[in-house]
Amino acid sequence: MEILVTIQEMREWVAAKKAQRKKIGFVPTMGFLHKGHLELIKRARAGCGAVVVSIFVNPMQFGRNEDFSAYPKDLERDQQLAEWAGADVIFLPEAEEIYPPDFLSFVEVPKLSEVLCGAERPGHFRGVCTVIAKFLNLIQPDELFLGEKDAQQLLILETMIRDLNFPVAVVSVPTVREADGLALSSRNSYLNAKERQAASFIYKALAHARDLIRRGEFSAPVIISEIKRIMSSHPQVAWEYVEVVDAKTLEEVIELKGDVMIAVAAHVGKARLIDNLRLRVG
């Protein structure tokens, strides 16, 4: 497996693979890989002749007082795991390589970026869209592999790709969870043993909501109230938002019908954790 650190190196690698008519799969990450990332890489490996994994902690998507400087890193372990899962190359640029001093251009998807996590983290999705647009232009993948845990991000990037006519197919991969349902996240590493147990209440609340819906409860306010009740039953879980929205527009719904998503964000210790449940109702 190769490690590339400059845009020129990456371009040359891509040109060689294109000359060989290889289908390129791309998995963007911020490193500190876990089983969810590895599932993305394995899916890319199964369907593509060449697999690129980026490891880039994108400063543009972190707000003031967020955990940019403290974001977990273990590059040696990441390299071993990425190679094991099937990556051909890791793109590992420095921030100055991606954002030179005269950098002025940004990409954003209004409306979808202004709700849920976007309401709590202004500018976050502009940073995500900008760096992914740059990587797509540089790597020219045939397929982009994204996890469904970050459902809002997935929808925003799908919209950006459609609207700007990027010639890439998005492959969404289901959320990978621990045995107790906690969605895998690099930020789970912030949790101590007691906080880790508390974090499981996030999925317990979503699972309870799913059971209520299966039994015929379609009122969004009732579902939201029940989720908040269960998460708040553990003193170390502080919910940030709980919303029921249309899965395609992210607009609030009052009565569950059609393709809907229940989205939650909560703080446990130092970790901000997100999760979601997507359902077809009716």
Buried (B, 14 or more C-beta within 10 A) or exposed (E): BEEBEEBEBBBEBBEEBBEEEBBBBBBBBBBBBBBBBBBBBBBBBEBBBBBBBBBBBBBBBBEEEEBBEEBBBBEEEBBEBBBEBBBBBBBBBEEEBBBEEEEEEEBBBEEBBEBBBBEEBEBBBBBBBBBBBBBBEBBBBBBBBBBBBBBBBBBBBBBBBEEEEBEBEBBBBEBBBBEEBBBBBBBBEBBEEEBBBBBBBBBBBBEBBBEBBEEEBBBBEBBBEBBBEBBBEBEBBBBBBBBBBBBBEBEEBEEBEEEBBBBBBBEBBEBBBBBBBBBEEE
